[in-house]
């Protein structure tokens, strides 16, 4: 069996590991545009200087030998011949496959802002090359005594990573987002306020609930300012776009594989509409976070190797973050529309810098937030894993601890009380 994996990030690399675990003799080929394997989740630490490129890597030093994988580096897939079962590359001969995994990830989406096309001082925050440029930008800002201004469009996880990386270098950026608050997919307004205040105290200028109508450029195609939808104008010497991504599926346009407006379509086993082709990770266009991409890669690999596995045990959104020494965990739907669905219940705890929130429906937890103290996270995970009906909990929800779930037997082993009701 010949397995071909396109993409060397979380989904692709973990698929390779899983394939080798399940098939000791099969041929595995990894095709990647990148010449190195590194985590995009911690690129901000490379920007700030906390990590070297070596410390961004999340694979073993002998990855290729350990998993007996042929790694074709610096090559881009530009087409797919499904009838001939071949991947068409930008250089060299096509690569044949028996089973194929498409884990090509995504790229920065540059919105069609007036006058922005062709700007020379604009970049995304997606790969090592981007960070190398931004390191030089930081040096220029520092050399100017802070007079030069960096504007970051987008305040999602990538945008906040970018802002944090710059702050650790002593560079104060300006954040702009159409959403009403930062990290709006992960946080509610109350949890976001903690970070907004913290960034403000660090000198970060923030503009929420506004879009960018246009950019002003000089004769050298350099952006000098941006005009917001509320009419205000912000000085800008460098523009970093983190407002969104698009899946890397352009090479599949004529392949006959089923695509949505977001990206590649595949089921809970990773299988596409072609039984020999699978997908995993950001290529779905649904922006799965790192743990989900890892899991999807492993699930797809298992099915490629002939084992049955399904992606059924993950929330669509799960994030643990730490910015400016403030820790937060976000799980599932933390911003429910109570008017649209009055059956949803929300319970909160907010004291002494600790904020907790649980969203449940029909007794099952569908969302949760922890900020300032993540110790409750273990109990929360037990409630979710055990599918505990929180309506039957007699004690206050946030007073539950491990002793409510586990009891010590005579032999000092722990047992789980299946009948727990508080």
PyMOL commands that set and color helices and strands:
alter all, ss='L'
color gray80, all
select helices_A, chain A and resi 10-22+40-48+54-56+63-66+128-143+157-167+189-201+250-252+281-284+290-304+377-385+390-392+397-399+402-404
alter helices_A, ss='H'
color red, helices_A
select strands_A, chain A and resi 2-6+27-32+69-73+77-81+86-89+95-96+99-102+106-108+122-123+150-153+174-177+205-208+212-217+223-228+233-235+238-241+245-247+277-279+318-323+326-332+344-351+354-361+364-371+406-408+414-416
alter strands_A, ss='S'
color yellow, strands_A
deselect
rebuild
show_as cartoon
